[in-house]
Amino acid sequence: MSDLQKTTEILRDLIGFPTVSVDSNLAMIDHLATLLADAGARIDIQRDPTGKKANLFATLGPEGDGGIILSGHTDVVPVADQDWSSDPFVMDERDGAVFGRGTCDMKGFIAACVAMAPTFAAAVTTRPLHFAFTYDEETGCIGGGALVENLREKGLRPALAIIGEPTEMRVIEGHKGCFEYTTHFTGLEGHGSSPDLGVNAVEYAARYVARLLDLKDRLRARAPADSRFDPAWTTINTGGLHGGVAHNVIPGKAHVDWEMRPVQPGDAELVKRDLHEYCANHLLPAMQAIDPSATIRTETWGEVVGLEPMIANAARDLVMELTGANGADTVPFGTEAGLFQTLGMDVVVCGPGSIAQAHKPDEFIALDQLDQCVTMLHRLTARL
C-alpha cells in the first residue's frame, strides 16, 4: 500500500470521528495516540480542565530542544443546517477528491503526518520530531494556547513548526491575528407602549454595532503602507446581534458577536480602548439613568496573535526547499502559528487543500493535494 493510500485510509477513520468543537475529541485523540505509539512515538495526552477534550503531543527521536513540530487541530465546524450531498462524517471518494467534514480543515494533513510516522521513526536520528494535535482551534485556538503554555512550562524549545492548514501547499509566512468577543447588554424590560420606562438592550446593542462600523472606517485609513495582507488593514466583522422576545416587549437582554483581525498590535488596543470609553462615557450612563443595575459586559472568546513575517525564518526556508516553492505569501485567515511563534520558534503554514472548501457543505480535499503533502513529508525525512 502506498503512503497516499495509507493516508486516505487513516483519513477515512478520522472523518468518522464527529469532532465538532462543542463535542469531545477524546476518541480521535486516543486513536491517533495508538497509531503514533505503534510507530514508536512517546505519547503525552494533555486534557482540558473539563476532561472531555485533549491535545496530543507525541515525539519521535531523541529528547531535547531543537526539533520540528508538525501541527494540526482535531476539531471541525458544525454541519447543522448545511445541505450535504453525502453523510459529512462518512468519507466519500469520487472525482479525484475525498469528501467529508474536516477533510481539508484539517484532518487531511493530520492523516498524512500519521501515515508517515513509521517512515519518520526509521529516519529520525539527530533531533526530535513532534506531532502536536490540538482541540478547539475553531473556537479561539484554546487547545493550541494550552499546548504552547505546556511547552513553555516544561522549558521545551523546538526550533521549527509546520502548521498544516489548507494553503494548497503554498508556503505561508504571515497571517493576521483573530480576536473574538461577545458583548452583552442587560437593560430593563417593559411594555412596548412606554419605551421611556425601560432600557432597550437591543437599541443599545445597535448603537454599539454602529460604533463598530465607525471603527471599521478608521482602521481602513490606518492600513500600513507596507502591509502584505489582503485586505491591507485591520478588519472588524459583526457576526450577530441577538435579543428581544416579542414585538411589544422592551428587550431586557441583547448581545453582539464580533471579531477583529489585527495587522498591527496598536490597532487592537485602539479598538478596545475606544469601545471601553464609548460604553463608559455614553452608553452606560444613559442606560443607568433609567435603571442603575443596567450593565454592558464584553466576553473574550479568544485573542489569537497573528503570524508575523520574519526576515529570517528557517521553517519557511525549509518548507520552500521541500516543496520547490520560490516564494512565500500571507493570508487573511488565522491559525495557531502565531502561538508557536511566541515561544521563539520559526513557524510556517503549509498544508493540503483549499481554504475555499473549509466550513462549507461537501467539504473536500483533492487527492493530488494529499499526494503533494505526502511528497513534502517524504522529503522531510532526509532532514531528520
Secondary structure, DSSP 8 states (H G I E B T S, - for coil): --HHHHHHHHHHHHHTS--BTTS--HHHHHHHHHHHHHTT-EEEEEE-TTSS-EEEEEEES-SSSS-EEEEEE--B---TT---SS-TTS-EEETTEEESTTIIIIIHHHHHHHHTHHHHHHH--SS-EEEEEES-STTTSHHHHHHHHHHHHHT---SEEEE---STT--EEEE--EEEEEEEEE-B-EETT-GGGSB-HHHHHHHHHHHHHHHHHHHHHT--TT--SSSSS-EEEEEEEEE-S-TTEE-SEEEEEEEEE-SSHHHHHHHHHHHHHHIIIIIHHHHHTT-TT-EEEEEEEEEE--B---SS-HHHHHHHHHHT-S--EEESS--SHHHHHTTT-EEEE--SS-GGGTTSTT-EEEHHHHHHHHHHHHHHGGG-
